[in-house]
Amino acid sequence: MLLILAGITISYITGGGLIDKTQIAMNEYENADKKQQDIIDDINDYNKQEIDLEPVYSEEGAEDNIAPAELFEYEIINDGSVATTYMDRLPTKTARIIGMNPEYCNALSYDPFNDKDLSATVENTNYEIIYNGNKIEDVLIIPYQVELDENGNVTENGEMYKVTEVDLSVISESSTYVYNDNDDRVEMHYGLEMPTVKKIVYPNTVEKMVSVKKYTNGSYDIWDTPEEIVLSKNLESIPRGEFGKDLRKIKIPSGIKNIDDGAFVGYTLIKEIAIPKTVEYIGEYAFSGWYPYQTIYFECSEEESKNWDSNWNSYCDANIVWNYKPDGSTE
């Protein structure tokens, strides 16, 4: 009886194809596992390419010399409900830099509480950035992420936030003071003079430059600024010109869609500037006050400029070059 049962069992295993079916199942499992690993490898390769193609800074090596987060004041934009669109290593929570921390600013000789002369708002206050006893004078690299508490204060035990917006006058004002003069609300600004920083580098996480220019006696305040600005590649719009009148060099990233009214008004120290083909609109008086020794290179044709404000080049005597190519040629 046992011999008969053994024979039947052996016959079922070999003749019934159990071994073959088991082998097929194992092969299918291995193939599925390999496909899954291939997908994971593809995702990892894609993420690596995204990081390589979209570095945190346009300036090579900038990430090694980022300014201390404590130098700035922040406000939280969102709590993380909006997912990041690139660079998965960055946090989904986002914040805005709204100014320089007064603790690290050496603004001297002007007390807005005692001096109520409005002309004092543009007084040279010797505005300097000092951190750990050292002045930051050459290059200021804006941080691309920062650890904050729920109130937007820098902390070592908070949540990590990605910096997606920066106040254009981030270094130009440390505080705003308000007092009542004959029942009229008057704002006094402390620290309107830029420091001796020669260059400012913004991270590519920044998607918006916030314009907060204050009016004084009906006109814009003017202060000294760095000579060079490196913008984020992910900006869509450049607001009214608040980078300052000492600016000599700025590259407009490919991807910019709008240049707002008066964006570069009075920038007489810039010798040349190239406007990428991605720009769809330029506002009125965008280059007002430019001289014949200055040149504006446009990658688009003159025909395409008809979609811009009709006064975009009013009071602009700069040399205009159309159909400019990044390699320096023209059609």
C-alpha positions as CSV (number, residue, x, y, z in Angstrom):
1,M,0.0,0.0,0.0
2,L,2.8,2.4,0.9
3,L,4.6,1.7,-2.3
4,I,1.5,2.4,-4.3
5,L,0.9,5.7,-2.5
6,A,4.5,6.7,-3.0
7,G,4.3,5.9,-6.7
8,I,1.1,8.0,-7.0
9,T,2.7,10.9,-5.2
10,I,5.9,10.8,-7.4
11,S,3.8,10.6,-10.5
12,Y,1.7,13.6,-9.5
13,I,4.8,15.7,-8.7
14,T,6.6,14.9,-11.9
15,G,3.8,14.1,-14.3
16,G,1.4,16.7,-12.9
17,G,3.8,19.5,-13.5
18,L,4.1,20.7,-9.9
19,I,7.8,21.2,-10.2
20,D,7.3,23.1,-13.4
21,K,4.6,25.3,-11.9
22,T,6.7,26.0,-8.9
23,Q,9.6,27.0,-11.1
24,I,7.3,29.3,-13.2
25,A,6.0,30.9,-10.1
26,M,9.5,31.5,-8.8
27,N,10.5,33.0,-12.2
28,E,7.5,35.3,-12.2
29,Y,8.3,36.5,-8.7
30,E,11.9,37.2,-9.6
31,N,10.8,39.1,-12.7
32,A,8.3,41.2,-10.7
33,D,10.9,41.9,-8.1
34,K,13.3,43.0,-10.9
35,K,10.7,45.2,-12.4
36,Q,10.0,46.8,-9.1
37,Q,13.7,47.4,-8.5
38,D,14.0,48.9,-12.0
39,I,11.2,51.3,-11.2
40,I,12.9,52.3,-8.0
41,D,16.2,52.8,-9.8
42,D,14.5,54.9,-12.5
43,I,12.9,57.1,-9.7
44,N,16.2,57.5,-8.0
45,D,17.9,58.4,-11.3
46,Y,15.1,60.9,-12.1
47,N,15.4,62.6,-8.7
48,K,19.2,62.8,-9.1
49,Q,18.7,64.4,-12.5
50,E,16.2,66.8,-11.0
51,I,18.7,67.8,-8.4
52,D,21.5,68.1,-10.9
53,L,19.4,70.2,-13.3
54,E,18.0,72.4,-10.5
55,P,20.7,73.1,-8.0
56,V,19.8,75.0,-4.9
57,Y,21.9,78.0,-6.1
58,S,22.7,79.2,-9.6
59,E,26.1,80.4,-8.3
60,E,28.5,77.4,-8.1
61,G,29.8,76.8,-4.6
62,A,27.3,79.2,-3.0
63,E,25.9,76.4,-0.9
64,D,29.2,76.2,1.0
65,N,28.9,79.8,2.2
66,I,25.3,80.4,3.1
67,A,24.6,83.3,5.5
68,P,23.6,82.3,9.0
69,A,19.8,81.9,9.3
70,E,19.8,84.1,12.4
71,L,20.6,87.2,10.3
72,F,17.1,87.3,9.0
73,E,13.5,87.6,10.2
74,Y,10.9,85.2,8.9
75,E,7.2,84.6,8.6
76,I,5.5,81.3,7.8
77,I,3.7,81.0,4.5
78,N,2.2,77.5,4.8
79,D,2.4,74.6,7.2
80,G,3.4,71.9,4.6
81,S,0.1,71.2,2.9
82,V,1.5,72.4,-0.4
83,A,4.0,69.8,-1.7
84,T,7.4,70.8,-3.1
85,T,7.6,70.7,-6.9
86,Y,11.2,69.8,-7.2
87,M,14.3,68.8,-5.2
88,D,12.7,66.2,-2.9
89,R,15.3,66.7,-0.3
90,L,13.8,70.1,0.6
91,P,11.0,70.6,3.1
92,T,7.4,71.2,2.0
93,K,6.8,73.8,4.7
94,T,7.5,77.3,3.3
95,A,8.5,80.6,4.8
96,R,9.2,84.2,3.7
97,I,12.2,86.3,4.7
98,I,10.8,89.7,5.7
99,G,13.9,91.6,6.8
100,M,17.2,91.7,8.6
101,N,17.3,90.8,12.3
102,P,18.1,94.2,14.0
103,E,20.3,92.3,16.5
104,Y,23.0,91.9,13.8
105,C,22.7,95.3,12.3
106,N,24.9,98.2,13.3
107,A,22.6,101.0,12.3
108,L,23.9,104.1,14.1
109,S,23.0,107.8,14.8
110,Y,19.3,107.8,14.1
111,D,16.6,107.6,16.7
112,P,13.2,107.7,15.0
113,F,11.5,108.4,18.3
114,N,13.4,111.6,18.9
115,D,13.9,112.8,15.4
116,K,10.6,113.3,13.7
117,D,11.9,115.1,10.6
118,L,10.8,113.1,7.6
119,S,14.0,113.9,5.7
120,A,15.8,111.8,8.3
121,T,14.2,108.6,6.8
122,V,16.9,108.6,4.1
123,E,19.8,109.5,6.4
124,N,22.9,107.4,6.1
125,T,22.7,105.2,9.2
126,N,25.9,103.3,8.7
127,Y,24.0,100.1,8.1
128,E,26.3,97.2,8.6
129,I,25.8,93.4,9.1
130,I,27.9,92.1,11.9
131,Y,27.8,88.4,13.0
132,N,30.1,87.0,15.7
133,G,32.1,90.1,15.6
134,N,32.8,89.9,11.8
135,K,31.3,92.2,9.1
136,I,29.6,90.6,6.1
137,E,30.8,92.8,3.3
138,D,31.6,90.9,0.1
139,V,28.9,88.3,-0.6
140,L,25.6,87.6,1.2
141,I,24.0,84.3,0.3
142,I,20.4,84.0,1.3
143,P,19.5,80.7,3.1
144,Y,17.3,78.3,1.1
145,Q,15.9,76.6,4.2
146,V,15.6,77.4,7.9
147,E,14.5,75.7,11.1
148,L,11.6,77.7,12.7
149,D,9.2,77.4,15.6
150,E,5.5,78.0,15.1
151,N,5.9,81.7,15.5
152,G,8.6,82.0,12.7
153,N,11.5,82.3,15.1
154,V,14.8,80.6,14.3
155,T,15.3,77.6,16.6
156,E,17.2,74.3,16.8
157,N,14.1,72.3,17.8
158,G,11.6,73.5,15.3
159,E,10.4,72.4,11.8
160,M,12.4,72.9,8.6
161,Y,10.9,75.4,6.2
162,K,11.9,76.1,2.6
163,V,12.4,79.8,1.8
164,T,10.2,80.6,-1.2
165,E,9.7,84.3,-0.9
166,V,12.1,87.2,0.0
167,D,11.5,90.8,0.7
168,L,13.3,92.8,-1.9
169,S,14.5,95.3,0.7
170,V,15.5,92.5,3.0
171,I,18.7,94.3,3.9
172,S,17.4,97.8,3.4
173,E,15.2,98.0,6.5
174,S,15.5,96.5,9.9
175,S,12.3,98.0,11.4
176,T,9.5,100.4,10.9
177,Y,8.4,102.8,13.6
178,V,5.0,104.6,13.7
179,Y,4.0,107.7,15.5
180,N,1.1,110.2,15.4
181,D,1.9,113.7,14.1
182,N,-1.1,115.9,14.4
183,D,-3.3,112.8,14.3
184,D,-1.7,111.8,11.0
185,R,-0.1,108.3,10.9
186,V,3.5,108.6,9.9
187,E,5.9,105.8,9.3
188,M,9.6,106.2,10.1
189,H,12.1,103.7,8.7
190,Y,15.3,102.7,10.6
191,G,18.3,101.5,8.7
192,L,17.5,102.5,5.1
193,E,21.1,102.6,4.0
194,M,22.4,99.4,2.5
195,P,25.6,97.8,4.0
196,T,28.8,97.4,2.1
197,V,27.8,94.0,0.7
198,K,29.0,93.8,-2.9
199,K,26.9,90.8,-4.0
200,I,23.7,89.1,-3.0
201,V,22.9,85.5,-4.1
202,Y,19.3,84.2,-3.9
203,P,18.5,80.5,-3.8
204,N,16.5,78.8,-6.5
205,T,13.8,77.9,-4.0
206,V,12.7,81.5,-4.2
207,E,9.6,81.9,-6.4
208,K,8.6,85.4,-5.5
209,M,10.4,88.7,-4.7
210,V,8.1,90.7,-2.4
211,S,8.0,94.5,-3.1
212,V,7.5,96.5,0.1
213,K,9.0,99.9,-0.9
214,K,7.7,102.7,1.3
215,Y,6.8,106.1,0.1
216,T,8.3,109.2,1.7
217,N,6.8,112.6,0.8
218,G,5.3,111.1,-2.4
219,S,8.5,109.7,-3.8
220,Y,10.5,106.5,-3.5
221,D,13.4,106.3,-1.0
222,I,16.7,105.5,-2.6
223,W,19.6,103.8,-1.0
224,D,23.0,102.3,-1.9
225,T,23.0,98.6,-2.8
226,P,25.3,95.7,-3.9
227,E,26.9,95.8,-7.3
228,E,25.7,92.4,-8.3
229,I,22.6,90.3,-7.8
230,V,22.2,86.6,-8.6
231,L,18.5,85.8,-8.9
232,S,16.6,82.6,-8.5
233,K,15.9,80.5,-11.6
234,N,12.4,80.0,-10.4
235,L,11.2,83.5,-10.4
236,E,8.3,84.4,-12.6
237,S,8.2,88.1,-12.2
238,I,10.5,91.0,-11.3
239,P,8.7,93.8,-9.4
240,R,9.5,97.5,-9.4
241,G,13.2,98.3,-9.2
242,E,14.2,98.0,-5.6
243,F,17.6,96.3,-6.0
244,G,19.1,99.7,-5.8
245,K,21.0,102.3,-7.8
246,D,24.5,100.9,-7.3
247,L,23.6,97.7,-9.2
248,R,26.1,97.0,-12.0
249,K,25.4,93.4,-12.9
250,I,22.3,91.2,-12.9
251,K,21.3,88.2,-15.0
252,I,17.6,87.7,-15.8
253,P,17.0,84.0,-15.5
254,S,15.3,82.1,-18.4
255,G,11.8,81.5,-17.2
256,I,11.0,85.0,-16.1
257,K,7.6,85.9,-17.6
258,N,6.9,89.5,-16.4
259,I,9.0,92.6,-15.8
260,D,6.8,95.0,-13.9
261,D,6.4,98.7,-14.2
262,G,9.6,100.6,-13.4
263,A,11.5,97.4,-12.7
264,F,14.9,98.9,-13.7
265,V,14.1,102.6,-13.7
266,G,17.3,104.7,-13.1
267,Y,19.8,101.8,-13.1
268,T,22.4,103.9,-14.9
269,L,25.4,101.8,-13.8
270,I,24.4,98.6,-15.6
271,K,26.3,98.5,-18.9
272,E,24.2,95.8,-20.5
273,I,21.4,93.4,-19.7
274,A,19.9,90.4,-21.6
275,I,16.1,89.8,-21.5
276,P,15.2,86.1,-22.2
277,K,12.6,85.0,-24.7
278,T,10.4,83.7,-21.9
279,V,9.4,87.3,-21.0
280,E,5.8,87.8,-22.1
281,Y,5.2,91.3,-20.7
282,I,7.2,94.4,-19.7
283,G,5.5,97.2,-17.8
284,E,5.6,100.9,-18.4
285,Y,8.8,102.9,-17.7
286,A,10.6,99.6,-17.1
287,F,14.0,101.1,-18.3
288,S,13.3,104.7,-17.8
289,G,16.4,106.8,-17.3
290,W,18.8,104.5,-19.2
291,Y,21.5,106.2,-21.3
292,P,22.9,105.6,-24.8
293,Y,26.0,103.9,-23.3
294,Q,23.8,101.1,-21.9
295,T,22.6,98.2,-24.0
296,I,19.4,96.0,-23.6
297,Y,19.6,92.7,-25.5
298,F,16.2,91.0,-26.3
299,E,16.0,87.4,-27.3
300,C,12.6,88.1,-28.9
301,S,11.8,90.1,-32.0
302,E,10.6,93.7,-32.0
303,E,7.2,92.3,-33.3
304,E,6.7,90.4,-30.1
305,S,7.2,93.5,-28.0
306,K,3.8,94.8,-29.2
307,N,2.2,92.7,-26.4
308,W,4.0,94.8,-23.8
309,D,3.0,98.1,-22.3
310,S,3.2,100.8,-24.9
311,N,5.3,102.9,-22.6
312,W,7.8,100.1,-21.6
313,N,10.7,102.1,-23.2
314,S,9.6,105.6,-22.4
315,Y,12.4,107.9,-21.4
316,C,14.9,105.1,-22.3
317,D,17.8,106.1,-24.5
318,A,19.6,102.7,-24.2
319,N,20.8,100.9,-27.3
320,I,18.3,98.2,-28.1
321,V,19.3,94.9,-29.8
322,W,16.6,92.5,-31.0
323,N,16.8,88.7,-31.8
324,Y,19.8,88.3,-29.5
325,K,21.1,84.8,-29.0
326,P,22.7,83.6,-25.7
327,D,25.9,82.9,-27.7
328,G,26.1,86.6,-28.5
329,S,24.9,86.5,-32.1
330,T,21.8,88.0,-33.7
331,E,19.7,86.9,-36.6
